[in-house]
Amino acid sequence: AKYNNNLSQIKHNLEEELEKQKLLLKDSEIEKILAEAQRQTILRNAFLIGFALVLILALFIFKENKQKQKAIKELDLRNREIEMAYQTLAVSEGNFKLITDTINDVFYLYNIVRKKYEYISPNSETLFGFNPDYFYNGKSMKLIVHKEDLQLVIDANTKVDSGEAYDIEYRILVDDKIKWIAEKSSPIF
């Protein structure tokens, strides 16, 4: 009977030990499942954060690209406007040159500050007997102004230097012949 008792005690102890082992195994599996679930949650959160960062970066790049495209369009528009302005200027200069080359009157631009001719039409040689280079080299027409009209021309030049227009008539001597000149001058600032 004692032997049976010992066997039943051993059996009972073994069963308890087995039960403990089963519980430990179950706890271990539960911890494993929880750990896996936690790992899955971390991976999902990391993926969501990564996706959000990529989305923000994509939006930023898209916005930058839009701004660059807008700037490029504005630059293209400005370049076209500048190109059109240059074309208009070229046409205007061509027309101006045609007018000044074919007109009978002498047309000139005189820089009051620098005291020099910036432009004088080519027909100055026909009217005054001097080609444009004479005037570009800093020489004055006063050399051929009739001495009785010289003060009138000097006064008119003083007037235009102070910002006033003038409209005068005076005589010049070219090849010992008297020519009457009607001159109008307006300062442009």
C-alpha positions as CSV (number, residue, x, y, z in Angstrom):
1,A,0.0,0.0,0.0
2,K,2.9,2.3,0.8
3,Y,4.5,1.5,-2.5
4,N,1.2,2.3,-4.3
5,N,0.9,5.5,-2.4
6,N,4.4,6.5,-3.4
7,L,3.6,5.8,-7.0
8,S,0.5,7.7,-6.9
9,Q,2.3,10.7,-5.3
10,I,5.0,10.5,-7.9
11,K,2.4,10.2,-10.7
12,H,0.6,13.2,-9.1
13,N,3.8,15.2,-8.9
14,L,4.7,14.3,-12.5
15,E,1.2,15.4,-13.6
16,E,1.5,18.7,-11.7
17,E,5.0,19.2,-13.2
18,L,3.6,18.4,-16.7
19,E,0.7,20.8,-16.1
20,K,3.2,23.5,-15.0
21,Q,5.3,22.8,-18.1
22,K,2.1,23.1,-20.3
23,L,1.2,26.4,-18.6
24,L,4.7,27.6,-19.1
25,L,4.6,26.6,-22.7
26,K,1.2,28.3,-23.1
27,D,2.6,31.4,-21.5
28,S,5.6,31.3,-23.7
29,E,3.4,30.9,-26.8
30,I,1.2,33.8,-25.6
31,E,4.3,36.0,-25.1
32,K,5.6,34.9,-28.5
33,I,2.2,35.9,-30.1
34,L,2.2,39.2,-28.2
35,A,5.8,39.9,-29.2
36,E,4.9,39.1,-32.8
37,A,1.8,41.3,-32.6
38,Q,4.0,44.1,-31.1
39,R,6.6,43.6,-33.8
40,Q,3.8,43.8,-36.5
41,T,2.5,47.0,-34.9
42,I,6.0,48.6,-34.8
43,L,6.5,47.5,-38.5
44,R,3.1,48.9,-39.5
45,N,3.8,52.2,-37.6
46,A,7.2,52.5,-39.2
47,F,5.7,51.8,-42.6
48,L,3.0,54.4,-42.0
49,I,5.5,57.0,-40.8
50,G,7.8,56.2,-43.8
51,F,4.9,56.5,-46.2
52,A,3.8,59.8,-44.6
53,L,7.4,61.2,-45.0
54,V,7.6,60.0,-48.6
55,L,4.2,61.6,-49.3
56,I,5.3,64.9,-47.6
57,L,8.5,64.8,-49.7
58,A,6.6,64.1,-52.9
59,L,4.2,67.1,-52.1
60,F,7.2,69.3,-51.4
61,I,8.9,68.3,-54.7
62,F,5.6,68.8,-56.6
63,K,5.1,72.3,-55.1
64,E,8.7,73.2,-55.9
65,N,8.3,71.9,-59.4
66,K,5.1,73.9,-59.9
67,Q,6.9,77.1,-58.7
68,K,9.8,76.4,-61.0
69,Q,7.4,75.9,-63.9
70,K,5.6,79.1,-63.1
71,A,9.0,81.0,-62.9
72,I,10.0,79.5,-66.2
73,K,6.7,80.6,-67.8
74,E,7.1,84.1,-66.4
75,L,10.7,84.2,-67.7
76,D,9.7,83.0,-71.1
77,L,7.0,85.6,-71.2
78,R,9.5,88.4,-70.2
79,N,12.0,87.1,-72.8
80,R,9.3,87.2,-75.5
81,E,8.4,90.8,-74.4
82,I,12.0,91.8,-74.5
83,E,12.4,90.1,-77.9
84,M,9.4,92.0,-79.3
85,A,10.7,95.3,-77.8
86,Y,14.1,94.7,-79.6
87,Q,12.3,94.0,-82.8
88,T,10.2,97.1,-82.5
89,L,13.3,99.1,-81.6
90,A,15.1,97.7,-84.7
91,V,12.2,98.7,-86.9
92,S,12.1,102.1,-85.3
93,E,15.8,102.6,-85.8
94,G,15.6,101.5,-89.4
95,N,12.7,104.0,-90.0
96,F,14.6,106.7,-88.2
97,K,17.8,106.1,-90.3
98,L,15.7,106.1,-93.5
99,I,14.1,109.4,-92.6
100,T,17.4,111.1,-91.5
101,D,19.2,109.8,-94.6
102,T,16.6,111.0,-97.1
103,I,15.2,114.2,-95.5
104,N,16.4,117.5,-96.9
105,D,16.6,119.1,-93.4
106,V,19.6,118.5,-91.1
107,F,18.6,116.6,-88.0
108,Y,21.0,116.4,-85.0
109,L,21.2,115.3,-81.4
110,Y,23.6,117.3,-79.3
111,N,24.5,116.2,-75.8
112,I,24.4,119.4,-73.7
113,V,26.2,117.8,-70.7
114,R,29.1,116.4,-72.8
115,K,29.1,119.3,-75.2
116,K,29.2,117.1,-78.2
117,Y,27.1,115.9,-81.2
118,E,25.7,112.4,-80.6
119,Y,24.2,112.3,-84.1
120,I,24.0,114.5,-87.1
121,S,22.3,113.5,-90.4
122,P,24.6,112.8,-93.4
123,N,23.1,115.6,-95.5
124,S,24.9,118.1,-93.2
125,E,27.6,118.1,-95.8
126,T,25.2,119.3,-98.5
127,L,23.8,122.1,-96.3
128,F,26.8,123.2,-94.3
129,G,29.7,122.0,-96.4
130,F,31.0,119.8,-93.5
131,N,30.6,116.0,-93.3
132,P,29.3,114.5,-90.0
133,D,32.9,113.7,-88.8
134,Y,33.6,117.4,-88.6
135,F,30.9,117.7,-85.9
136,Y,31.7,114.4,-84.2
137,N,35.3,115.6,-83.7
138,G,33.9,118.4,-81.5
139,K,34.0,121.3,-84.0
140,S,31.2,123.8,-84.0
141,M,29.1,125.3,-86.8
142,K,29.7,128.7,-85.3
143,L,32.7,129.0,-87.7
144,I,30.4,129.5,-90.6
145,V,27.7,131.6,-88.9
146,H,27.5,135.1,-90.4
147,K,29.2,137.5,-87.9
148,E,26.0,139.7,-87.6
149,D,24.0,136.6,-86.5
150,L,26.6,135.0,-84.3
151,Q,25.3,136.5,-81.0
152,L,21.8,135.3,-81.9
153,V,23.1,131.7,-82.2
154,I,25.2,132.0,-79.0
155,D,22.1,133.3,-77.1
156,A,20.0,130.5,-78.5
157,N,22.6,127.9,-77.4
158,T,22.7,129.5,-73.9
159,K,18.9,129.2,-73.8
160,V,18.8,125.5,-74.7
161,D,21.6,124.8,-72.1
162,S,19.3,126.2,-69.4
163,G,16.4,123.9,-70.6
164,E,14.5,126.3,-72.9
165,A,13.6,125.5,-76.6
166,Y,14.4,128.0,-79.3
167,D,13.3,128.8,-82.8
168,I,15.6,131.1,-84.7
169,E,16.7,132.1,-88.3
170,Y,20.2,133.1,-89.1
171,R,22.7,133.2,-92.0
172,I,25.7,131.0,-92.7
173,L,28.5,131.4,-95.3
174,V,29.3,128.3,-97.3
175,D,31.7,128.7,-100.3
176,D,31.3,132.5,-100.0
177,K,27.5,132.2,-100.5
178,I,25.0,133.2,-97.9
179,K,22.4,130.6,-96.9
180,W,19.5,131.2,-94.5
181,I,19.0,128.6,-91.8
182,A,15.8,128.1,-89.8
183,E,16.8,126.2,-86.6
184,K,14.5,124.8,-83.9
185,S,15.9,123.1,-80.9
186,S,14.2,121.5,-77.9
187,P,16.0,120.0,-74.9
188,I,15.1,116.5,-74.0
189,F,15.9,115.3,-70.4
